[in-house]
Amino acid sequence: MLKSIDNFLVNVILSIYTKLFCSLVIMVDYLSNEIVDMIRILGEAGNNYSSAESLYAERYPNRRHPCRKTIRKLTERAQQGSLKRIRQKSGPNAENSLVVLGATVLNPHISTRQIERQHCISKSTANRIIKFNRFHPYHIHLTHQLEPRDFERRLQFCNWALNQIQRNPHFIAEMLFSDEATSHWQRSQEFQRQWSINVWVGILGNNIGPYFFEQHLNAENYLTFLQNDLPNLLRHINNDLLNRMWFQQDGAPVHRSQNVTNFLNNRFRNRWIGMGSRTHEWPRSPDLLSRFLFLGIYKRKSLYAEEPTTAENMKERIREACTNINADVLQKVRDDFRRRLDVCIQVNGGLFEHRQ
């Protein structure tokens, strides 16, 4: 009786170890030729996995011997079109992603150490989120080295803008602020499908609207956007405001091509701000741009509440987020721009965001 119990326990233990070994072996991937041999032997065994297990061990005594569970999983993988394991890569936590992306948009000079201290998200996690989203370097690495002439140019611009506000208190509300961002997503299923969206967002008063570039943003398609698509976005703006409107763009490389500059000079005459403008160039001043706009969009829960299914699904969410942006956020964009003009003058045209 005791002997039979001992044999039973031995069999149970062996069964447990066999299952454990099988689960460990499947983690160590097999070579493609080994998988092909398993499939061939499975056919010889009449699709009987137990027989295939024994036949494979007999045929290849010097190889690893997969159990029937492993053979079944590898066969199913091959039927799906791949002999190699599809390694699942899960993206960062959505809530942490919002916090990190929002923090970098609001303060382009923020370090991962500051993010860790302020938001309790480790530096490694913050770095992984930034890398995972392939955040556009123009919107992250904004610690430009100012040249000696930049200080005077920045002071001139800030004083000019403040004079415009003094003459016309609605000057900032009549300025079309614009910026671009790239949103990336990598799905953890369906063979790691990846897609990205290049979006331009403009704000004029309490009007805000996105435009999506179907291709990688360059000087050519940006010019096409200015010529053909921007007028369509502004079609609901009354003519009086359009005639008073100032167009603003930053110093991104795609904005500085000669064709873009020539078009803006012809279209807006003396009422646009940017590098190459006849009135006032936008100096080397990323810190003058208000980041409340994109922060307000990124923090919309509807944007990342659920994993986007397609690029078009993500576009629809961005449109909805823009439509539902609170008027208070848009006012913060204007107030923050006005405040930054004062701060820049206080530091004699130097960079100031790292001091805040």
C-alpha positions, 0 to 999 in steps of 0.5 A: 500500500505504502509502495503504491502511494510512493509511486503515486507521489513520484508520478505526481511530482514527475508530472509537475516537473514535466509541465514546469520544464515544458513551460520553461522550454517554450520560453527558450525559442527553437531554431527554424529548422527544428520547428520545421522538423517538428512539423514534418514529424507531426505529419508522419505521426498522423497529427498525434502530438504524443506520438510526435513527441516520442518520434522526435526524441527518437529521431533526434537524440542529441537535440532538445526534446519538446513536449507535445504542448510545445510542439502544438504551440510551435505548430500553431505559430507556424500556421500563423505565418511565423517561425520566430516568436513574436515578442510582445512589447507593451507600451508605457502606462497610459496615465504615466504617459500623459503626465510625462508628455504633458510635463515636457510640453509645458516645460521643454527644459524639464529633466527626467530627474525633475519629473521623478521628483515632481510626479513620482515617475522614475527617470527610467520610466520617463525616458522610456515614455519619451523614447516610446512616443518618439517625441519630436526633438524640437519640442523636447530638446529646446535648450538652445545655446543663445548667440550674443546677438540673440539677446538683443533680438529677443529684447527687441521682439518682446518690447515690440510685442508689448508695444503692440499690446499697449496700442491694441489690447486685443493684439494677442487674441488676434494672433494665430498661434501655431505649433506641430506635434507628432503622436506615435503609437505601437500596438502590442498586438496584431504583429506590432503595427506602428503608426504616427500622426503629424498634427498642426494645431492653430489657435485664434481667439477662442477658435482652435483647429487641427490639421493632419499631414498624411506624410512626413512633415517637410517644407514642401507639404507645409507650403501646400498646407499654407496655400490650400488648407489653412484658408479652409480652416479659417473660412468661418472666421469673419473678414474683419478679424482675418484682416487684423490677424497676425500669423505666428510660427516658430523656427522649425526647419520646415518653416524656414525654407525660402518658398515658405518665407516668400509665400508668407511675405506675399500672403500676410505682408507685414502681419506675420511673425517668424524667421524671415518676416519683414516685420519681426523675426521670431528670435531664437525663443522657444521659451516664449511659446506657451505650452498650455495648448498642447498640454490641454489637448494631451490631458484630455481623458478621451485621447488616451482613455482607451488604446487607439485602434487605428490612426484614423481613430486617433485623429478623431480623438484629437479633433474631439479634444480640440473641440472640447478644449475649455475656453479657460485653457485658451485664455491661459495660452494668451496670458502665459505668452504675455507673462513670458514677454515680461520675464524675458525682458527681466532677464535681459533677453536670456533664457528663463524657463530653467529658472522657473 
